[in-house]
Amino acid sequence: MKIALVSLNQIWENKIENLKKCKFYVKKAKNKTVDLIIFPEMTLTGFTNNLKLAENFNNSWTIKKFQKLAKESNIAIIFGVILKEKDKAKNCSIFLDKKGNILDIYTKIHPFTFANEDKYFIAGKEIVKINFENTKIGLSICYDLRFCNLYSLMDDCEIVINIANWPAKRVEHWNVLLKARAIENQTYIVGVNRTGIDGNNLEYIESSKIFNANGDELNFNKINNEVKIYEVNMERNRNFKENFNTVIDKKDLNA
């Protein structure tokens, strides 16, 4: 499977300009015959608590634009969006297939209380696993990465994806946790992080990457400073897990 990771330099709370960037990168990915392109958390806004930017699911401008992009390019897309939920909102990751159909929507289970996310966003309650190209894929968002129990419940997935706005000052945590989640669950872990500086003056550096079941970072082809393209070999991970399966020895200590 060929996957493009876009370390988008998000323009703060500017959906129109960010969408222009996304269109440009989808076009680039199409020329490289990519199967799946992945964008960072809250793709068109950056990580914000501004609920004025939240959209109704049934008439979401952002969803419709990405559906059109997926269909026109014949590329599956994962992107982040803020969706309205009563007097608050949901921080969501949406998986579109190559025809623009919504395969599933994941709501971030662990709001980041340090940044007051919990005051504005409702925590998700459901783990999301999707079948795409004969591969089971799990979804997560940013701060979720710190909670190993969530990923343990997705150890039957062959790929687990985390879209994020993870600041540069804690990027070493990001790198270590991505690698650890891959090793402990013997799966591909995909981390897609933004770049640039946001409206809170937080800096982000290019740190999108993929680790395999052995904790090795995969090689990639670089389109530019914001886009990497990876070839993910599912059979290789399957063989590794078959020959050295540690997941089967997990114990549920709460049972």
N, C-alpha and C positions, 0 to 999 in steps of 0.2 A: 504494500500500500504506500502510495506517495503522499506525504503530508507536508503542507506548508505552514510554518509558524510565523506569525506577523507580530513583531515587537513594535507595535504602533506607537508613534509619538503623538499621543492624543492631545488635541486642542481642547482646552478646558471648557466643558459644557457647550460645545459647538457641534451639534449633530450634523449640520449640513457640510461643514468643512471636513469633519472626520469621515463622513460617508464618501466624499470625493476621494479621500485617501484609500478607503477600503475598495472602492471600485477599481482604482488604479492597480492595487495589488492582486485583486481577483483576476484582472486581465492578464497580469504577469504570470500568475499561477496557471491560467488556462493554457498559455503558450508552453508551459513546462509539463502539461498533461497531469496535473495534480488531481488526486482523488478527493482530498479534504483540506480545507484551509481553516485555520483557527486564529481568532482575534482575542485580544485581552478582555478582562473584566470590564463591564459597563462600557462597551466598545465605543459608542458615539458620544459619551459624556465625560469619561474619566470617573474615578471613584469619588462620588459626591453624595452628600446627604440632602441635596436640593430636590425635594419631592415635587416641585413644579415641573421637573423633567420626566416624571413618571408617566407611563402611557397605559391606556386601557388595552387589555389583551385583544379584544374583539376588533379594535380598529387601530392597532399599533402601527404608526408610521414606520418605525424602525424595522419591525418584523416584515412588513410588506416590501420594504426596500431590499432587505436581504433575501427574501423569497424570490424576488425578481432577478437579483444577481445570481443566485444559485441556479435558477432555471436557465437563464441566458448563457451561463458559462459551463453548465453541466458539471459543476463542482459542489460537493457537500460543504456546508459552512457551519462552524460553531462560533457564536458571538454572544456577548453579554448585553443585557438590557434591564432597565428599571421598569417594573410593571406595578400598577396600582393595586392595592389590597386594602379595602376599607379606608381608614384614616391614615394608614401607613403605606408601605410599598414592599416589593419583593426584589431581591437582587438575584437575577436569573441568568442561566446559561441555556441557550436554545440550540438544538441540533437540527439542521435542515438537511434533507437528502438532496441528491443531484437534480431533482425536479422541483425543489423549493418546498416540499412537504415537511411539516414539523414532525420529526420522529419522536421527540420528547422535550420536556422543559424541566430543568433542575433548578430548584430554589436553594440558595446558600443556607446550609444547616447551621453554621456557626457565624453569626454576626460578630463583627470586631468591636467589642465594647470599648476598647482603648480609644477608638476613633468615634465613639457614640453611634455606631451603626445600629446597635440594638434599639436605640430610641426612635429610629425612623423606619427600620426594616424588620419585617416579620421573619422569624427563623423557619426554614424549611423543615419538613418532617419525613421526607421520603428520599431514599436512595434511588438514583436513576441509572439504569443499565440499558444500553441500546444495542441492537444487532445491526451492524453496518458492514457490508462487503464480507459476510460470513465471519465477522469478528464481533465479540461482545466488548462494548466500550462503556466505561463508567465516567460520570461527570462530577466535578467538584469545582469550588471557587476559592481562590486566594487563601484566607485564614483557615479554611478547612484543612489545609495541609499539615497543620500542627497537631491534628488529632488522629492518631494512628488507628483508633478503633473504627473510624469511618472507612478507612481504606482496607482494613481487615475484612469488612463486610463486602468488599468488592474484589476479593482475591480470586473470584471465578472469572473476572474480566481479563481480557488479554491486553487491553490498553485502558489506562485511567488518565483522564485529562484534567488539568487544573488551569483555569484562566485567572489572571491576577493583575492587581496593581500593587506590587510588592516593592517598597522603597529600597533605594540603594544602601541605606545605612543598616539594613538587616538582610542584605542579599546573601550573605554567607549562610544564614539560617535557611533561606530558600534553597540554595544549592545542596546543603546537607540533607534537608528533609525530602527533597525530590529523590535523591539517591537512596535514602533509607527506605522510603515507601516502595521503591522498585525492588530492592533486595528482599525486604521482609514479606512482600506479597508475590514475588516472582512474576512480575508483570512489567510491561512497558509503562513508564510514567512520563507523561508529556506536560511540561510547564510552559505556559505562554504568558510572558510578562511585558508590560508597556515600557516605553522609554520617555525621556524628556522630564519636564518639570510641571507639576499640576498647580491648581488654584490655591493650594495650601502651602505652596513653595517646597513641596517634597520632590526630591530628585529620584529618578528611576534610570537604571542602566540596562543595557542589552543583556538579558540573562535567560532568554527562552532556550529550552533544550529538551532532549529526550534521553532517558536512561533505560537500559534493558534490564532483564531479570537478574543479571550478575552485577548490576550497579555500574556498568560501563556507559559512558556518554557516547551517543552515536555520532558518527561523522555526518556532515551535511554539505550541500552546495548552497552558496550564498548568492542571492540575487542582488541585494544591496545591504545596507546596514540594518534594515528593518525586517528582512525576509530571509528565512532559511528553509531549504527543502530537504526533507529526509526520506529515505527509502526504509520502510519498516518491514522487516522480514518476520512474519508471524511464525513460520515453521521453525525458525531458529530458536525463538523463545520457547515454543512448545517442546522442542527436543531437550532444551536445557532443563526445563521443569520436570520432564519425564525422567531424565537421568539423575537429577539431584532435587527431589521434591521435599522441601521443608514445610510447605504449607499444610500438608496432611497431618503434621504433628501439632498444629495449633490446638490449644485447649480453651474452652469457654469457662473462665474462672467464676463467672457470675451464675452459672447454671446450678 
